């Protein structure tokens, strides 16, 4: 894979590490509440659910990073995890916020297109 493809795919992985941090550690802090538009009460009541969601985002990041570390042998792993990110982003856009389509699914779709076609 070219350097540009590796950079785009790495950005997708880093976004998911960022989501992990927001959801697992900052959910009820000002930064997390601001990112998700939550009141203190709502953040407190959903903190455990958010941490679980953050963990899953961490697994997505780990899978993409694993594929990147493997180099050319990891293309199928990267493809699988980018597809997972796209599905999660579409589901999130339909069920939670349209913004998720652009923040999560679109970068992964761009990465997947680059991996598959270049």
VEXTORVO-504604 format. One record per atom (N, C-alpha, C): x, y, z; atom name; residue in three letters. Coordinates in Angstrom, 3 decimals. Example, Ala and Ser with C-alpha at 12.3 -4.5 7.8 and 13.67 -1.06 7.14 Angstrom:
2
node x=13.190 | y=-5.690 | z=7.800 | name=N | resn=ALA
node x=12.300 | y=-4.500 | z=7.800 | name=CA | resn=ALA
node x=13.200 | y=-3.300 | z=7.800 | name=C | resn=ALA
node x=12.850 | y=-2.250 | z=7.080 | name=N | resn=SER
node x=13.670 | y=-1.060 | z=7.140 | name=CA | resn=SER
node x=12.900 | y=0.030 | z=7.870 | name=C | resn=SER
END
This chain:
118
node x=0.845 | y=-1.183 | z=0.000 | name=N | resn=UNK
node x=0.000 | y=0.000 | z=0.000 | name=CA | resn=UNK
node x=0.888 | y=1.243 | z=0.000 | name=C | resn=UNK
node x=0.385 | y=2.266 | z=-0.623 | name=N | resn=UNK
node x=1.164 | y=3.503 | z=-0.704 | name=CA | resn=UNK
node x=1.137 | y=4.258 | z=0.623 | name=C | resn=UNK
node x=2.010 | y=5.208 | z=0.728 | name=N | resn=UNK
node x=2.084 | y=6.032 | z=1.934 | name=CA | resn=UNK
node x=0.764 | y=6.768 | z=2.181 | name=C | resn=UNK
node x=0.153 | y=7.284 | z=1.128 | name=N | resn=UNK
node x=-1.116 | y=8.016 | z=1.270 | name=CA | resn=UNK
node x=-2.195 | y=7.101 | z=1.837 | name=C | resn=UNK
node x=-2.293 | y=5.889 | z=1.313 | name=N | resn=UNK
node x=-3.290 | y=4.929 | z=1.815 | name=CA | resn=UNK
node x=-3.019 | y=4.612 | z=3.281 | name=C | resn=UNK
node x=-1.759 | y=4.377 | z=3.620 | name=N | resn=UNK
node x=-1.408 | y=4.090 | z=5.012 | name=CA | resn=UNK
node x=-1.780 | y=5.255 | z=5.927 | name=C | resn=UNK
node x=-1.585 | y=6.470 | z=5.463 | name=N | resn=UNK
node x=-1.925 | y=7.644 | z=6.275 | name=CA | resn=UNK
node x=-3.432 | y=7.731 | z=6.490 | name=C | resn=UNK
node x=-4.209 | y=7.553 | z=5.428 | name=N | resn=UNK
node x=-5.675 | y=7.628 | z=5.551 | name=CA | resn=UNK
node x=-6.195 | y=6.538 | z=6.486 | name=C | resn=UNK
node x=-5.701 | y=5.318 | z=6.321 | name=N | resn=UNK
node x=-6.141 | y=4.205 | z=7.170 | name=CA | resn=UNK
node x=-5.705 | y=4.438 | z=8.622 | name=C | resn=UNK
node x=-4.507 | y=4.969 | z=8.812 | name=N | resn=UNK
node x=-4.040 | y=5.294 | z=10.162 | name=CA | resn=UNK
node x=-4.936 | y=6.357 | z=10.799 | name=C | resn=UNK
node x=-5.363 | y=7.331 | z=10.031 | name=N | resn=UNK
node x=-6.268 | y=8.366 | z=10.557 | name=CA | resn=UNK
node x=-7.568 | y=7.732 | z=11.039 | name=C | resn=UNK
node x=-8.094 | y=6.773 | z=10.280 | name=N | resn=UNK
node x=-9.318 | y=6.081 | z=10.714 | name=CA | resn=UNK
node x=-9.070 | y=5.375 | z=12.052 | name=C | resn=UNK
node x=-7.940 | y=4.702 | z=12.173 | name=N | resn=UNK
node x=-7.612 | y=4.019 | z=13.431 | name=CA | resn=UNK
node x=-7.491 | y=5.024 | z=14.581 | name=C | resn=UNK
node x=-6.802 | y=6.127 | z=14.328 | name=N | resn=UNK
node x=-6.618 | y=7.143 | z=15.378 | name=CA | resn=UNK
node x=-7.942 | y=7.795 | z=15.778 | name=C | resn=UNK
node x=-8.841 | y=7.974 | z=14.818 | name=N | resn=UNK
node x=-10.178 | y=8.478 | z=15.159 | name=CA | resn=UNK
node x=-10.852 | y=7.550 | z=16.162 | name=C | resn=UNK
node x=-10.687 | y=6.249 | z=15.955 | name=N | resn=UNK
node x=-11.333 | y=5.294 | z=16.858 | name=CA | resn=UNK
node x=-10.651 | y=5.219 | z=18.226 | name=C | resn=UNK
node x=-9.372 | y=5.485 | z=18.253 | name=N | resn=UNK
node x=-8.701 | y=5.618 | z=19.556 | name=CA | resn=UNK
node x=-9.260 | y=6.856 | z=20.269 | name=C | resn=UNK
node x=-9.451 | y=7.929 | z=19.524 | name=N | resn=UNK
node x=-10.045 | y=9.149 | z=20.080 | name=CA | resn=UNK
node x=-11.459 | y=8.883 | z=20.602 | name=C | resn=UNK
node x=-12.263 | y=8.143 | z=19.817 | name=N | resn=UNK
node x=-13.617 | y=7.804 | z=20.268 | name=CA | resn=UNK
node x=-13.552 | y=6.976 | z=21.555 | name=C | resn=UNK
node x=-12.599 | y=6.051 | z=21.619 | name=N | resn=UNK
node x=-12.417 | y=5.244 | z=22.835 | name=CA | resn=UNK
node x=-12.176 | y=6.149 | z=24.034 | name=C | resn=UNK
node x=-11.259 | y=7.087 | z=23.901 | name=N | resn=UNK
node x=-10.926 | y=7.991 | z=25.011 | name=CA | resn=UNK
node x=-12.147 | y=8.820 | z=25.410 | name=C | resn=UNK
node x=-12.835 | y=9.378 | z=24.423 | name=N | resn=UNK
node x=-14.030 | y=10.181 | z=24.725 | name=CA | resn=UNK
node x=-15.085 | y=9.363 | z=25.453 | name=C | resn=UNK
node x=-15.343 | y=8.158 | z=24.964 | name=N | resn=UNK
node x=-16.445 | y=7.357 | z=25.505 | name=CA | resn=UNK
node x=-16.080 | y=6.634 | z=26.800 | name=C | resn=UNK
node x=-14.838 | y=6.218 | z=26.940 | name=N | resn=UNK
node x=-14.467 | y=5.464 | z=28.144 | name=CA | resn=UNK
node x=-13.997 | y=6.348 | z=29.290 | name=C | resn=UNK
node x=-13.334 | y=7.452 | z=28.972 | name=N | resn=UNK
node x=-12.696 | y=8.225 | z=30.028 | name=CA | resn=UNK
node x=-13.216 | y=9.661 | z=30.176 | name=C | resn=UNK
node x=-13.774 | y=10.224 | z=29.119 | name=N | resn=UNK
node x=-14.194 | y=11.629 | z=29.169 | name=CA | resn=UNK
node x=-15.703 | y=11.823 | z=29.056 | name=C | resn=UNK
node x=-16.446 | y=10.753 | z=29.010 | name=N | resn=UNK
node x=-17.891 | y=10.810 | z=28.780 | name=CA | resn=UNK
node x=-18.606 | y=11.800 | z=29.693 | name=C | resn=UNK
node x=-18.293 | y=11.753 | z=30.987 | name=N | resn=UNK
node x=-18.996 | y=12.621 | z=31.946 | name=CA | resn=UNK
node x=-18.176 | y=13.867 | z=32.310 | name=C | resn=UNK
node x=-17.077 | y=14.062 | z=31.602 | name=N | resn=UNK
node x=-16.257 | y=15.269 | z=31.791 | name=CA | resn=UNK
node x=-16.727 | y=16.334 | z=30.793 | name=C | resn=UNK
node x=-16.337 | y=17.583 | z=31.014 | name=N | resn=UNK
node x=-16.792 | y=18.650 | z=30.099 | name=CA | resn=UNK
node x=-16.514 | y=18.370 | z=28.610 | name=C | resn=UNK
node x=-15.334 | y=17.842 | z=28.302 | name=N | resn=UNK
node x=-15.002 | y=17.576 | z=26.895 | name=CA | resn=UNK
node x=-15.924 | y=16.518 | z=26.294 | name=C | resn=UNK
node x=-16.181 | y=15.466 | z=27.031 | name=N | resn=UNK
node x=-17.065 | y=14.404 | z=26.548 | name=CA | resn=UNK
node x=-18.502 | y=14.872 | z=26.432 | name=C | resn=UNK
node x=-18.961 | y=15.590 | z=27.439 | name=N | resn=UNK
node x=-20.345 | y=16.094 | z=27.400 | name=CA | resn=UNK
node x=-20.524 | y=17.062 | z=26.240 | name=C | resn=UNK
node x=-19.528 | y=17.889 | z=26.006 | name=N | resn=UNK
node x=-19.591 | y=18.848 | z=24.903 | name=CA | resn=UNK
node x=-19.600 | y=18.119 | z=23.556 | name=C | resn=UNK
node x=-18.752 | y=17.101 | z=23.412 | name=N | resn=UNK
node x=-18.654 | y=16.358 | z=22.153 | name=CA | resn=UNK
node x=-19.961 | y=15.664 | z=21.798 | name=C | resn=UNK
node x=-20.672 | y=15.202 | z=22.818 | name=N | resn=UNK
node x=-21.894 | y=14.450 | z=22.570 | name=CA | resn=UNK
node x=-23.160 | y=15.219 | z=22.936 | name=C | resn=UNK
node x=-23.013 | y=16.470 | z=23.361 | name=N | resn=UNK
node x=-24.178 | y=17.288 | z=23.689 | name=CA | resn=UNK
node x=-24.983 | y=16.745 | z=24.858 | name=C | resn=UNK
node x=-24.302 | y=16.324 | z=25.904 | name=N | resn=UNK
node x=-24.961 | y=15.700 | z=27.053 | name=CA | resn=UNK
node x=-25.015 | y=16.624 | z=28.263 | name=C | resn=UNK
node x=-26.075 | y=16.483 | z=29.017 | name=N | resn=UNK
node x=-26.140 | y=17.133 | z=30.320 | name=CA | resn=UNK
node x=-25.350 | y=16.280 | z=31.311 | name=C | resn=UNK
node x=-25.035 | y=16.858 | z=32.470 | name=N | resn=UNK
node x=-24.348 | y=16.081 | z=33.509 | name=CA | resn=UNK
node x=-25.148 | y=14.836 | z=33.865 | name=C | resn=UNK
node x=-26.445 | y=15.029 | z=34.021 | name=N | resn=UNK
node x=-27.342 | y=13.927 | z=34.402 | name=CA | resn=UNK
node x=-27.337 | y=12.819 | z=33.344 | name=C | resn=UNK
node x=-27.481 | y=13.189 | z=32.093 | name=N | resn=UNK
node x=-27.507 | y=12.191 | z=31.017 | name=CA | resn=UNK
node x=-26.172 | y=11.456 | z=30.930 | name=C | resn=UNK
node x=-25.073 | y=12.178 | z=31.071 | name=N | resn=UNK
node x=-23.757 | y=11.553 | z=31.025 | name=CA | resn=UNK
node x=-23.579 | y=10.568 | z=32.173 | name=C | resn=UNK
node x=-24.012 | y=10.964 | z=33.350 | name=N | resn=UNK
node x=-23.902 | y=10.086 | z=34.516 | name=CA | resn=UNK
node x=-24.717 | y=8.810 | z=34.314 | name=C | resn=UNK
node x=-25.914 | y=8.964 | z=33.767 | name=N | resn=UNK
node x=-26.812 | y=7.813 | z=33.594 | name=CA | resn=UNK
node x=-26.381 | y=6.866 | z=32.477 | name=C | resn=UNK
node x=-25.558 | y=7.326 | z=31.565 | name=N | resn=UNK
node x=-25.170 | y=6.495 | z=30.422 | name=CA | resn=UNK
node x=-23.674 | y=6.172 | z=30.391 | name=C | resn=UNK
node x=-22.975 | y=6.500 | z=31.447 | name=N | resn=UNK
node x=-21.514 | y=6.339 | z=31.476 | name=CA | resn=UNK
node x=-21.071 | y=4.896 | z=31.205 | name=C | resn=UNK
node x=-21.730 | y=3.925 | z=31.794 | name=N | resn=UNK
node x=-21.337 | y=2.520 | z=31.616 | name=CA | resn=UNK
node x=-21.590 | y=2.082 | z=30.175 | name=C | resn=UNK
node x=-22.703 | y=2.497 | z=29.609 | name=N | resn=UNK
node x=-22.995 | y=2.161 | z=28.218 | name=CA | resn=UNK
node x=-21.955 | y=2.777 | z=27.284 | name=C | resn=UNK
node x=-21.599 | y=4.010 | z=27.556 | name=N | resn=UNK
node x=-20.600 | y=4.701 | z=26.725 | name=CA | resn=UNK
node x=-19.245 | y=4.008 | z=26.818 | name=C | resn=UNK
node x=-18.873 | y=3.566 | z=28.000 | name=N | resn=UNK
node x=-17.590 | y=2.873 | z=28.161 | name=CA | resn=UNK
node x=-17.570 | y=1.586 | z=27.343 | name=C | resn=UNK
node x=-18.676 | y=0.874 | z=27.322 | name=N | resn=UNK
node x=-18.784 | y=-0.338 | z=26.516 | name=CA | resn=UNK
node x=-18.626 | y=0.000 | z=25.031 | name=C | resn=UNK
node x=-19.280 | y=1.044 | z=24.608 | name=N | resn=UNK
node x=-19.182 | y=1.500 | z=23.223 | name=CA | resn=UNK
node x=-17.745 | y=1.917 | z=22.892 | name=C | resn=UNK
node x=-17.102 | y=2.583 | z=23.822 | name=N | resn=UNK
node x=-15.717 | y=2.988 | z=23.629 | name=CA | resn=UNK
node x=-14.786 | y=1.797 | z=23.465 | name=C | resn=UNK
node x=-15.053 | y=0.757 | z=24.235 | name=N | resn=UNK
node x=-14.243 | y=-0.454 | z=24.130 | name=CA | resn=UNK
node x=-14.343 | y=-1.041 | z=22.729 | name=C | resn=UNK
node x=-15.550 | y=-1.073 | z=22.188 | name=N | resn=UNK
node x=-15.727 | y=-1.586 | z=20.823 | name=CA | resn=UNK
node x=-14.982 | y=-0.725 | z=19.805 | name=C | resn=UNK
node x=-14.998 | y=0.581 | z=19.997 | name=N | resn=UNK
node x=-14.237 | y=1.454 | z=19.109 | name=CA | resn=UNK
node x=-12.739 | y=1.158 | z=19.213 | name=C | resn=UNK
node x=-12.289 | y=0.818 | z=20.407 | name=N | resn=UNK
node x=-10.900 | y=0.429 | z=20.593 | name=CA | resn=UNK
node x=-10.558 | y=-0.842 | z=19.838 | name=C | resn=UNK
node x=-11.482 | y=-1.798 | z=19.820 | name=N | resn=UNK
node x=-11.251 | y=-3.027 | z=19.060 | name=CA | resn=UNK
node x=-11.155 | y=-2.740 | z=17.560 | name=C | resn=UNK
node x=-11.992 | y=-1.823 | z=17.078 | name=N | resn=UNK
node x=-11.907 | y=-1.444 | z=15.660 | name=CA | resn=UNK
node x=-10.537 | y=-0.839 | z=15.357 | name=C | resn=UNK
node x=-10.080 | y=0.056 | z=16.219 | name=N | resn=UNK
node x=-8.753 | y=0.666 | z=16.036 | name=CA | resn=UNK
node x=-7.662 | y=-0.404 | z=16.079 | name=C | resn=UNK
node x=-7.756 | y=-1.311 | z=17.038 | name=N | resn=UNK
node x=-6.738 | y=-2.356 | z=17.178 | name=CA | resn=UNK
node x=-6.679 | y=-3.242 | z=15.936 | name=C | resn=UNK
node x=-7.826 | y=-3.568 | z=15.385 | name=N | resn=UNK
node x=-7.853 | y=-4.397 | z=14.179 | name=CA | resn=UNK
node x=-7.204 | y=-3.707 | z=12.999 | name=C | resn=UNK
node x=-7.503 | y=-2.431 | z=12.842 | name=N | resn=UNK
node x=-6.897 | y=-1.679 | z=11.732 | name=CA | resn=UNK
node x=-5.388 | y=-1.567 | z=11.929 | name=C | resn=UNK
node x=-4.962 | y=-1.278 | z=13.143 | name=N | resn=UNK
node x=-3.527 | y=-1.169 | z=13.433 | name=CA | resn=UNK
node x=-2.824 | y=-2.506 | z=13.207 | name=C | resn=UNK
node x=-3.468 | y=-3.589 | z=13.620 | name=N | resn=UNK
node x=-2.930 | y=-4.936 | z=13.389 | name=CA | resn=UNK
node x=-2.691 | y=-5.153 | z=11.896 | name=C | resn=UNK
node x=-3.685 | y=-4.814 | z=11.083 | name=N | resn=UNK
node x=-3.543 | y=-4.959 | z=9.640 | name=CA | resn=UNK
node x=-2.415 | y=-4.109 | z=9.086 | name=C | resn=UNK
node x=-2.300 | y=-2.885 | z=9.585 | name=N | resn=UNK
node x=-1.219 | y=-2.011 | z=9.125 | name=CA | resn=UNK
node x=0.153 | y=-2.578 | z=9.478 | name=C | resn=UNK
node x=0.279 | y=-3.126 | z=10.670 | name=N | resn=UNK
node x=1.554 | y=-3.695 | z=11.113 | name=CA | resn=UNK
node x=1.966 | y=-4.870 | z=10.219 | name=C | resn=UNK
node x=0.985 | y=-5.629 | z=9.757 | name=N | resn=UNK
node x=1.287 | y=-6.784 | z=8.903 | name=CA | resn=UNK
node x=1.714 | y=-6.395 | z=7.489 | name=C | resn=UNK
node x=1.531 | y=-5.134 | z=7.144 | name=N | resn=UNK
node x=1.918 | y=-4.688 | z=5.797 | name=CA | resn=UNK
node x=1.013 | y=-5.298 | z=4.748 | name=C | resn=UNK
node x=1.596 | y=-5.691 | z=3.602 | name=N | resn=UNK
node x=0.785 | y=-6.244 | z=2.517 | name=CA | resn=UNK
node x=-0.041 | y=-7.469 | z=2.936 | name=C | resn=UNK
node x=0.458 | y=-8.227 | z=3.886 | name=N | resn=UNK
node x=-0.271 | y=-9.408 | z=4.357 | name=CA | resn=UNK
node x=-1.515 | y=-9.025 | z=5.166 | name=C | resn=UNK
node x=-1.624 | y=-7.760 | z=5.560 | name=N | resn=UNK
node x=-2.747 | y=-7.327 | z=6.399 | name=CA | resn=UNK
node x=-3.884 | y=-6.652 | z=5.659 | name=C | resn=UNK
node x=-3.821 | y=-6.640 | z=4.326 | name=N | resn=UNK
node x=-4.851 | y=-5.938 | z=3.559 | name=CA | resn=UNK
node x=-6.247 | y=-6.504 | z=3.822 | name=C | resn=UNK
node x=-6.371 | y=-7.815 | z=3.917 | name=N | resn=UNK
node x=-7.704 | y=-8.391 | z=4.169 | name=CA | resn=UNK
node x=-8.194 | y=-8.034 | z=5.568 | name=C | resn=UNK
node x=-7.295 | y=-7.933 | z=6.525 | name=N | resn=UNK
node x=-7.681 | y=-7.544 | z=7.886 | name=CA | resn=UNK
node x=-8.120 | y=-6.078 | z=7.899 | name=C | resn=UNK
node x=-7.357 | y=-5.229 | z=7.238 | name=N | resn=UNK
node x=-7.730 | y=-3.814 | z=7.144 | name=CA | resn=UNK
node x=-9.081 | y=-3.678 | z=6.466 | name=C | resn=UNK
node x=-9.282 | y=-4.411 | z=5.387 | name=N | resn=UNK
node x=-10.556 | y=-4.366 | z=4.656 | name=CA | resn=UNK
node x=-11.706 | y=-4.765 | z=5.564 | name=C | resn=UNK
node x=-11.540 | y=-5.852 | z=6.296 | name=N | resn=UNK
node x=-12.597 | y=-6.314 | z=7.204 | name=CA | resn=UNK
node x=-12.937 | y=-5.245 | z=8.245 | name=C | resn=UNK
node x=-11.916 | y=-4.704 | z=8.903 | name=N | resn=UNK
node x=-12.189 | y=-3.740 | z=9.964 | name=CA | resn=UNK
node x=-12.729 | y=-2.414 | z=9.432 | name=C | resn=UNK
node x=-12.285 | y=-1.987 | z=8.252 | name=N | resn=UNK
node x=-12.873 | y=-0.786 | z=7.654 | name=CA | resn=UNK
node x=-14.345 | y=-1.020 | z=7.325 | name=C | resn=UNK
node x=-14.680 | y=-2.208 | z=6.845 | name=N | resn=UNK
node x=-16.092 | y=-2.539 | z=6.593 | name=CA | resn=UNK
node x=-16.894 | y=-2.500 | z=7.900 | name=C | resn=UNK
node x=-16.317 | y=-3.006 | z=8.971 | name=N | resn=UNK
node x=-16.983 | y=-2.949 | z=10.281 | name=CA | resn=UNK
node x=-17.232 | y=-1.507 | z=10.704 | name=C | resn=UNK
node x=-16.250 | y=-0.651 | z=10.489 | name=N | resn=UNK
node x=-16.389 | y=0.762 | z=10.832 | name=CA | resn=UNK
node x=-17.503 | y=1.403 | z=10.001 | name=C | resn=UNK
node x=-17.553 | y=1.083 | z=8.726 | name=N | resn=UNK
node x=-18.588 | y=1.648 | z=7.861 | name=CA | resn=UNK
node x=-19.972 | y=1.213 | z=8.321 | name=C | resn=UNK
node x=-20.135 | y=-0.069 | z=8.612 | name=N | resn=UNK
node x=-21.428 | y=-0.571 | z=9.088 | name=CA | resn=UNK
node x=-21.807 | y=0.103 | z=10.408 | name=C | resn=UNK
node x=-20.855 | y=0.205 | z=11.321 | name=N | resn=UNK
node x=-21.124 | y=0.868 | z=12.606 | name=CA | resn=UNK
node x=-21.505 | y=2.330 | z=12.388 | name=C | resn=UNK
node x=-20.821 | y=2.995 | z=11.461 | name=N | resn=UNK
node x=-21.128 | y=4.393 | z=11.175 | name=CA | resn=UNK
node x=-22.504 | y=4.584 | z=10.570 | name=C | resn=UNK
node x=-22.877 | y=3.695 | z=9.666 | name=N | resn=UNK
node x=-24.215 | y=3.768 | z=9.068 | name=CA | resn=UNK
node x=-25.274 | y=3.508 | z=10.122 | name=C | resn=UNK
node x=-25.062 | y=2.484 | z=10.941 | name=N | resn=UNK
node x=-26.022 | y=2.174 | z=12.001 | name=CA | resn=UNK
node x=-26.147 | y=3.349 | z=12.972 | name=C | resn=UNK
node x=-25.022 | y=3.930 | z=13.345 | name=N | resn=UNK
node x=-25.041 | y=5.083 | z=14.244 | name=CA | resn=UNK
node x=-25.761 | y=6.274 | z=13.630 | name=C | resn=UNK
node x=-25.584 | y=6.476 | z=12.336 | name=N | resn=UNK
node x=-26.251 | y=7.593 | z=11.655 | name=CA | resn=UNK
node x=-27.761 | y=7.392 | z=11.625 | name=C | resn=UNK
node x=-28.180 | y=6.148 | z=11.449 | name=N | resn=UNK
node x=-29.610 | y=5.852 | z=11.391 | name=CA | resn=UNK
node x=-30.247 | y=5.907 | z=12.779 | name=C | resn=UNK
node x=-29.533 | y=5.444 | z=13.787 | name=N | resn=UNK
node x=-30.130 | y=5.302 | z=15.112 | name=CA | resn=UNK
node x=-29.804 | y=6.424 | z=16.096 | name=C | resn=UNK
node x=-28.708 | y=7.144 | z=15.884 | name=N | resn=UNK
node x=-28.287 | y=8.131 | z=16.885 | name=CA | resn=UNK
node x=-28.158 | y=9.541 | z=16.317 | name=C | resn=UNK
node x=-27.266 | y=9.723 | z=15.353 | name=N | resn=UNK
node x=-26.997 | y=11.063 | z=14.818 | name=CA | resn=UNK
node x=-26.442 | y=10.964 | z=13.398 | name=C | resn=UNK
node x=-26.985 | y=11.754 | z=12.505 | name=N | resn=UNK
node x=-26.510 | y=11.778 | z=11.112 | name=CA | resn=UNK
node x=-25.030 | y=12.163 | z=11.038 | name=C | resn=UNK
node x=-24.563 | y=12.910 | z=12.021 | name=N | resn=UNK
node x=-23.163 | y=13.349 | z=12.072 | name=CA | resn=UNK
node x=-22.200 | y=12.153 | z=12.045 | name=C | resn=UNK
node x=-22.620 | y=11.034 | z=12.618 | name=N | resn=UNK
node x=-21.767 | y=9.845 | z=12.688 | name=CA | resn=UNK
node x=-21.411 | y=9.333 | z=11.294 | name=C | resn=UNK
node x=-22.313 | y=9.526 | z=10.344 | name=N | resn=UNK
node x=-22.044 | y=9.107 | z=8.975 | name=CA | resn=UNK
node x=-20.794 | y=9.797 | z=8.432 | name=C | resn=UNK
node x=-20.639 | y=11.065 | z=8.761 | name=N | resn=UNK
node x=-19.508 | y=11.844 | z=8.240 | name=CA | resn=UNK
node x=-18.249 | y=11.699 | z=9.086 | name=C | resn=UNK
node x=-18.420 | y=11.517 | z=10.384 | name=N | resn=UNK
node x=-17.270 | y=11.432 | z=11.289 | name=CA | resn=UNK
node x=-16.661 | y=10.031 | z=11.304 | name=C | resn=UNK
node x=-17.499 | y=9.008 | z=11.161 | name=N | resn=UNK
node x=-17.020 | y=7.641 | z=11.284 | name=CA | resn=UNK
node x=-17.047 | y=6.884 | z=9.948 | name=C | resn=UNK
node x=-18.207 | y=6.843 | z=9.304 | name=N | resn=UNK
node x=-18.343 | y=6.009 | z=8.103 | name=CA | resn=UNK
node x=-17.599 | y=6.582 | z=6.893 | name=C | resn=UNK
node x=-17.681 | y=7.875 | z=6.673 | name=N | resn=UNK
node x=-17.058 | y=8.469 | z=5.488 | name=CA | resn=UNK
node x=-15.535 | y=8.295 | z=5.456 | name=C | resn=UNK
node x=-14.820 | y=8.601 | z=6.546 | name=N | resn=UNK
node x=-13.366 | y=8.363 | z=6.496 | name=CA | resn=UNK
node x=-13.021 | y=6.890 | z=6.232 | name=C | resn=UNK
node x=-13.794 | y=5.981 | z=6.824 | name=N | resn=UNK
node x=-13.537 | y=4.553 | z=6.601 | name=CA | resn=UNK
node x=-13.849 | y=4.163 | z=5.158 | name=C | resn=UNK
node x=-14.899 | y=4.730 | z=4.586 | name=N | resn=UNK
node x=-15.244 | y=4.433 | z=3.193 | name=CA | resn=UNK
node x=-14.158 | y=4.940 | z=2.245 | name=C | resn=UNK
node x=-13.627 | y=6.111 | z=2.539 | name=N | resn=UNK
node x=-12.519 | y=6.637 | z=1.725 | name=CA | resn=UNK
node x=-11.307 | y=5.706 | z=1.850 | name=C | resn=UNK
node x=-10.989 | y=5.314 | z=3.075 | name=N | resn=UNK
node x=-9.874 | y=4.384 | z=3.293 | name=CA | resn=UNK
node x=-10.094 | y=3.065 | z=2.572 | name=C | resn=UNK
node x=-11.315 | y=2.527 | z=2.655 | name=N | resn=UNK
node x=-11.616 | y=1.257 | z=1.996 | name=CA | resn=UNK
node x=-11.488 | y=1.384 | z=0.479 | name=C | resn=UNK
node x=-12.007 | y=2.467 | z=-0.075 | name=N | resn=UNK
node x=-11.893 | y=2.680 | z=-1.519 | name=CA | resn=UNK
node x=-10.429 | y=2.744 | z=-1.943 | name=C | resn=UNK
node x=-9.621 | y=3.435 | z=-1.160 | name=N | resn=UNK
node x=-8.191 | y=3.516 | z=-1.481 | name=CA | resn=UNK
node x=-7.523 | y=2.137 | z=-1.410 | name=C | resn=UNK
node x=-7.834 | y=1.393 | z=-0.366 | name=N | resn=UNK
node x=-7.240 | y=0.057 | z=-0.195 | name=CA | resn=UNK
node x=-7.641 | y=-0.871 | z=-1.352 | name=C | resn=UNK
node x=-8.898 | y=-0.824 | z=-1.736 | name=N | resn=UNK
node x=-9.399 | y=-1.763 | z=-2.751 | name=CA | resn=UNK
node x=-9.032 | y=-1.383 | z=-4.186 | name=C | resn=UNK
node x=-8.937 | y=-0.090 | z=-4.453 | name=N | resn=UNK
node x=-8.812 | y=0.331 | z=-5.844 | name=CA | resn=UNK
node x=-7.471 | y=0.956 | z=-6.218 | name=C | resn=UNK
node x=-6.575 | y=1.107 | z=-5.250 | name=N | resn=UNK
node x=-5.286 | y=1.728 | z=-5.588 | name=CA | resn=UNK
node x=-4.156 | y=0.902 | z=-5.083 | name=C | resn=UNK
END
